[in-house]
């Protein structure tokens, strides 16, 4: 059962919608199922002589009295609106049951506490099988405004109780960090335009993708504009500086503030992790194109350790930066895996937010790796898969981290991201592991590596050597040896990074850890001058490639 609280100032307009045909003629049999006074609330759905104006006047009675007291100035945002919807698959609720739901929600949110004779006036209208709309005017009979602080959270909490008592699907409790859901009008508009998602949802995903790729708040606005998205900065009258912004889809006239898209897309939250143009770091060209991927793999592995360390603020900062990693990973790996990676990034958008305040400074390295990944070249082969493998394990750790803190919605979102990452990893890794297995070294070399495993990782040697990925690991060890590594020392080093007890396939884990190691001989061959000259600032790529938005999508809302 999902409540969605909002406020406005047009009682009559909302009544017109509730008792009208709907945006797609979807409203059936609109009528009042509960009210502050069933005898005193005219019901245009049941009484042919009742009018919308009569009902609006009755609801606005206390508002009008207060308006006269204020010299003709109406109280701001005096219309309180809360649709309450059952989940797909829930049983049909009778009018009497919906009436109880409405009375409990207005009592829990402070609109009409039980037994309060001076409470606000309200009605609950049903015009579909699966939901009602509660409309209230927020001026009490004594002229005061109701205490509705945290009304959305309180409505959710009451709905969780109702679900249990009514035998409905138990939804996961929220923490006020979820993005706003599209309205019925927004969904109807998207359907008329033949779009799969609403403008609000589309803008949200583009904003996340751009924020993940750019290096400053100024670049954020510039890239959004270059993609055809309309950008309207809000200038403070006190400081003369930007303190907010709104976005609109190409050719659209409906604007959405950043915080209306998602809490962490507000201007203030963005500036916590995106510096101004003057202090923004620029991406550096790596001497070896693979170095960007190696640094990303290392930073992602570190994030996995951070989630176990017990510092919630630091962990939350890493989760937000990891969300950027996923968006840029989807951009950097084109081909058949991209759709799954994009789905993982979109799912994790919900898992990256919680009520815990993030320490963004502590996640600087991971965020820097995310930005570098936005400019990294596509490298087919094992190194990219090693990054995917590390990302999959961070997403699994995020599920556990959220579950331990009671973040049920975030845990479910992270679990969804895990499924997409798992599918992408398997699609990418299976042919590579099979190819490594086919190219296994000679039996004498394999035996030598077996001895190295027993010396370096004695506690896990049997599991490693019986792992189906053992011959693939042997091939990777042979390549590492050719690149200047000592196999026994390398095995000891990578196995010490994190325990192998929980690894179902330890040879596979070690294979990707070793794959991410640099080529020692190639490093030694570089001269100091080469290292200095190749770390010049990299020229930015075209903005459309940074966020992976197809040009034909830019006019999707026209």
N, C-alpha and C positions, 0 to 999 in steps of 0.2 A: 504494500500500500504506500503510495508516493504522494506526499503533500508538496505544494509548490507555492510559497507565499510571495506576493508582490503587492505594491500599493499604487494608487492613482488618484485621480480627482474628478472622475466623470461617472457619477452613479447611474444616470440615465443611459449613457452609452453602454456600460457593462450590462445593464438589464436588457437592452436591445439585443445584445449578442446572446445572452443566456437563453432568452425566450424566442430568439429568431431561428432561422433555418440552418445557420452555421455557414462556414465558408464554402462547404461542398454539399450543402443540403444534408449534412450528416446528423443534425439534431432531430431526435424523435421524441414526441410526447414530452416537451419541457413542462415541468411543474415543480412546485415547492414541496420538499419533503420535510423540512423543519424550519423554524423561525423563532425569533425572540418572543413572538406572540402569534400563534397560528391563526387566532381569530382576528387579530388586527393587521395581518399582512395580506393585502390583496394578491390573489394568485391569477395572473393573466393566462396561465396554462390550464386552469380548471374553471374559472369564472369568466364567462363571456363578457360580463359588464366591467370587469377589472381592466385597468389600463396600465401601461408602463409608467406613465406620469404619476398616477395615483400611488403605485408602489414606490417609485423614487421619492415622492414627497413624504411618504410615511417613513422610509429609511433615513431620509435627510432631516427629519424633524429636529433632532438635537443639534445637528450641524447648522441648520438655519437659525436656531436660537442663539447659538454661539457666534454666528456671523453677525447678527444684529448687535450683540454685545461688543464685537470688535469693530463696529462702525462700518460694516459692509464688507470686511475682508474675511474670506473663507479660510478656515484652518487648512494648512497645506497637506497634500497627500492624505486626504481623509477617507479614501475608499480602500478598504482592505480586501484582498481577493486571494482565495486559496482553493485551487482545484485539488481534489483528493481522488487518486486513481488506484484501482486494484491492479495487481500484476497480471501479466498474461498467464492464462491457465487457472486463475482463481475462480471459485464458484460464483454464481449469480447471487447478489445481495438484494433483498427485498427493500422496499421504501422504508420500512420501520428500522431495518438495520442501518441503512444510510443515515437515517435521522439520528440514531444513536452516535454514529461516527461523527456527524457534524457537531452535535452537542458536546461531545468529548473534546473535539479539536478546538472549538471556540473557548471552552473552559480552560484547556491546557495552555493556550497561547495568551490568555489574559484579555481576550475580546469580551467574553461573557463568563466570568467565574461562576461556578455553581452557587446558587442562592443569592447572588448580587442583583438586587432589584434595580439598581441604577446603571446596569451594564449597557454596553453598546447594542444598537439594533443590528440584526443580522438575518439573513435567509440562506438556505441551502437549496440549490436548484439542481434537479436531475434531468438531463436530456439525452442520456445514453445508458447502456447497461453497466458500463465499467467505471463510471466516475460521477462525482457531483462537483458543483462549484459553490463555495461559501463566499458570500458577499457581505461585508459589514461596513458600517460607517463609524469611524473611530472618534466619536465624541460621545461621552457618557451623559446620562440624564442630569448629573450634577455639573456638567460643563467641562469636566476634566477629560484629558486624553487617557486612554487605557495604557497600562504598563505592558507593552508588547516587545520588550527587549528579548532578543534571541528567540523570536516567535517561530522562525523556521526550524530551529533545533528542537524546540519544545513540541512542535507539531510532529516532527519525525519521531521523537521519543514516544509520544502517545500512540502513534500509528504502529510502532513496534509492539506495544501492548495489545492493541486491537487485533493485530495479525494473530497473535498467540491465542487470544480468546475466541476469535471467529474461525479459527482453523484455516487461515489463509497462508499463502506462501510467505515465509519469513525472510524479508529483505535485510540487507546488511545495514547497520546503523551508520550514519554519516557523521562528519565532524565539521561541517560548514566550509569545507575546502573543495567541494565538488563544483564543477562549472554549472551554469544555468542551463536547464534543458530548453530546447526550442519550444516556442508556443505553438498552439494549434494554427494560428494565422501564418506563422513562419513555415510550418510543414505544408500547409495548403499551397502557399506560394511556390515552394520548391517543387511540389507535385505538378502545379500548373506549368512550370517552366521545364518539366522533364528532368529535374535534377534529383540525384539520389540522396543528397544531404542539403540541409538548409544553409542559408548564407552565414548564419551565426557559426555553425559547425565548420564550414569551409574556411571562414576567416580564422577561426581558432587554430586549425591545423597549419595554415600558411604562416600565421604569426609564430607558432612554436618552431616551425622549420627554419624560418628566417632568423629568429633569435638564437637558434642553435649554431647558425653558420657565421653570423657577423661578429665584429669585434668591438662595436660601440653602439650606443643608443642612437647616435646620428646615422650610422650605417643601417641600423634597423629600419628607420623611417625611409631612408633613401632606397633600400632594396625593395621594401613593400611597395613604394610608389612606382619603381621601375617595372614591377610585375603587374601594373595596372590597377592595383588596389588603391582606393582613395584614402588618404591620410589627412586627418585634421588635428594638429597639435592644439592643446589648450594652454593659453598663456595666463599666468597668474597676474591679477591686477595689482598685487602687492609688490612682487619682485620683478615682474616683467619677463620671467623665465618660464619655460615649459614645465608644467606640473601635471600633465595628463594628455591623453590623446583618444581619438576615436577612429575607427576604420569602417569603410563601406566597400562592399564588393564592386567590381567594375560595372559601371552603369547603373548601380542601385542608388536609391535615395534613403535607405534605412542605415543609420549609423549605430555602431556598437562601441562603447567605451572598452578599453583594454580589460578592466576588471569585470566587465559584463561577459567577456569571452571566457575568461578563467581568472581566478584570484591571483595567480602568479604571472599574469600578463598585464597587470596594472603598471602604470608608469613607475611608481615607487619601487615595486618589486623587481621590475626589469633593471632599474638603475643600480640595484644591489649587486647584480651580477654582470651588467654591461656598463663599462665606464664611459665617460664622455670621449669625444673624438680626440681631444688633446692628449689624453693619457692612455689611450688604447694601444695595446701591443699589436704589432703586425706579425703575420705568419712568417716563419723563416724557411728558406729553401734548405732542404736536407742535402748533405753531401751524397748520400745514397737514397734513392727514392723509397727504399724499404724502411728507412729509419723512422719515418712518420708512423708507419704501422707498428714498428717495434715499440716505440714510445707509448703508443696507444695501448698496446697489449699489456705493457708494464703498468701503466696507470690504472687500467681496468682491473688487473689482478690485485693491485693495492687497494682499490675500492672494496673488493671482496673481503679483504682483511679488516678494513675500517668498520664494516657493518657488524663485525664480531667484537669490536673493541669496547663497546659500552658507552661511548660518548654520543648521545642522541643528536645533538646539534651538528656535530661533525658528520655523522652518518647521514643526516637529512641533507646537508650540503652536497655530499657525494651522490645521493640519490637524484637530486636535481641536475647535477652535472652529468650523471649517467644518462638521464633522459636526453640530453643534448648529444651524447655519444650515439645513441640509437638512431636519432634523426640523421646524423651525418654518416653513420654507417650505411643506412638505407640509400643515401645519395651516392656513396663511394663504391657500392657494389652493385653495378647494373646487372641486368640479365634475369634469369628465372627466379632468383632468390629475392629480388627487390620487393615484390609485392608482400611477401611474408615479413620482411624487415620493416617495411612501412607500417604494416599492421601492428607489429610489435612496438614500434615507436609511438603510434597513436594510442595503443592500449596503456603503455607505461606513462602517458601524460597524467593519468589519474593516480598512478602509484608514486609519482615524483612529489606530490603535494601531501602535506599533513599539517596538523595544528602545531607541530614542533617547529620552532624558529630555526632556520638553517644557518650554519656557520659557512658562508660562501668562501671566506678567506682560506679555510682549511682544505677546501676542494680545488684550490687554484691549479694544481698540476693536472687533475682530471679534466677540468674545464679547458685548460690550455691544450690538452691532447684532443679534446673534442673539436676545438677550433682548427687545429692543425689537420685533423682528419677531413674537415670540409674542403681542404685544398689538396689532399693527398691523391696521388695517382692511383688508378685501379691496377692492382697487382694480382693477376690470377695465380692461384697456388696456395701452398700451405700456410703462409704467413697471415693472409686474410682470414683463413679458417681458424687459425689460432686466436685471432681477435674475436671472431664469432664465438668460439668455445669459451673464452674468458667472459664475454658478455652474457652468455647463457648462464654461467654459474653466478654472476652478480645478480641477475634477475631472480634466480632461485633463492639466493640469500636475501633479496628484498622481500620475497614472499614470507620467509621466516621472520624477518625483522619486523614487518608490519603485523604479522599474526601475534607475535609476542607482546605487542603494544596495543592490541585490540583494534587495530585499524582494518576493519573487515573489508571495506570497499577498496582500499588500497591493496590489500593482500589479494583480493580477487582480480584486480586489474593487473597486478604483477604476475599472477598465475596465468592470465591470458597472454601476457607478453612472453612468458616462458614457453607456452605452447607454440607460438609463432616462431620464436627463436630456435626451438628444438627442431621444428620442421625445416627451417632454413639451414640449420647446421647439418642435419642429416643429408639433405639434398646436396650440399656442398662437400661434405666430408667423405661420404661413402665412396664415391669414385676415386678420390685422392688417396684414401687409405688402401683401396683395392690396387691402385697403381703402384703405391709404395711396396705393397706385399709382393706383387709380381716381379718387382725389381730388387728383391732381397739379395744381399751379398752372398758370397760363397759360404758353404757350410762351415769352413774353418773360421771365417770371420764371424759368423753368427755364434759359434762356440766361444770365441774370444769375448764377444759382447755379453754372452750369458755369464761368463766368469766376472766381467766388470759389474754386471747387475748384482750378482751375489755379494761382491765386495762392497759396492756403494750403497745398496739398499737391501741389506740382508733380511730385514723383517717383512719385506713385501716381495722378495724375489720370486717365490713360487707363484704368487698371483700375477706378477708381471709376465713371467715366462709362459704362463698358460692362457694369458689374455689373447683373444683372436687378433688383436692389433700388434702382437709382439713382433712379427716379421716386418710390419710397417715401421715400428720403432727401430728395429735393427738397421733398416735402410736409412732412416734419418740419422742414426748414430754414425753410420759410415760417411754420410755427407758432412756431418759436423766434424768428424775426424779429418776429412779432407780440407775443411775450412780452418783447421788449426787448433781444434779442441781436443783435449784428452777425454775419451769417453767416460772413464771411471770418475774423474773429477767433475765432469759435466753432469753426470747422473746424480752424484752426491749434491751438487749445487742446486739443481732444479727440484729435486725431491725434497730438499730442506725448506723450500719456499712455503710450502703448505703441506699439512699431513695428507697421507694417501689412504688412511683408514676408511674414509667415507667414499672413496672413489670406487665405482662399480667396475670400471675398466682402467686400471692404473697405467697400463702400457699406453693407452690412448691419451691419457692425461699427460704423461711424460713426453709423448711424441710432440704434442703441440707446444709444450713449454720449451722443448729443445728447438723446435722450428723457429721460435721467436728470437733465438740467440743470434747475435751479429756474427758476420764472417770475420774471424780474427785476421786472416791473411789479407783480406781486402782492406781492413782498417789500417793495418801496418803499412800497406802500400801507399796510402794517402800521405801527401806532404803537408806540412803545416800551412803552406800558402794555399793549398787546395781547400783545406778546412776553413780558412778565413774567407776566401772569396766565394765559396758556395753557400755561405750563410747570409747572403744578401737578401734583402726583402723580396719576397715572391710577389709577382704581379697578380692582382686579384683575378679570379676567373669571372666569366659572365655571370651575372646574378641569377639568371634563370637556372644555370647548372648547379649553383650552390644549393638551392633548395629543391631541385628536382621537380619543378612545376612545368607541366606541358604548356606550350603557348596557347593551345586551343582552350585550356581551362580558364584562361584569364578573363574571358567574357562570359563565364558560366551563368552569371546572375543578370544578364541583360534582359 
